[in-house]
Amino acid sequence: LCERCRKRGQIVPGAIVHHKIYLTPENINDESITLNWDNLELVCRECHAQEHDGVKKRYTIGPNGSVIAEN
């Protein structure tokens, strides 16, 4: 279930594991950021969209797992 919706008393299926500290090319290999349970939360698509509303994506992940910076 979406952790943010549950805090508001709503029952909504979770769909995306969100990193509370955003992933960047500088921290993508830091397991204390990428894999730390305290940095992850399960959210629904709506909560995830609200979190990232208006935030331009700074990078993508390439087919081989490499980080590709956006211009």
Summary of the structure (lengths in Angstrom):
residues: 71
radius of gyration: 13.6
end to end distance: 35.0
largest distance: 40.2
contacts: 148
relative contact order: 0.21
helix: 28%
strand: 20%
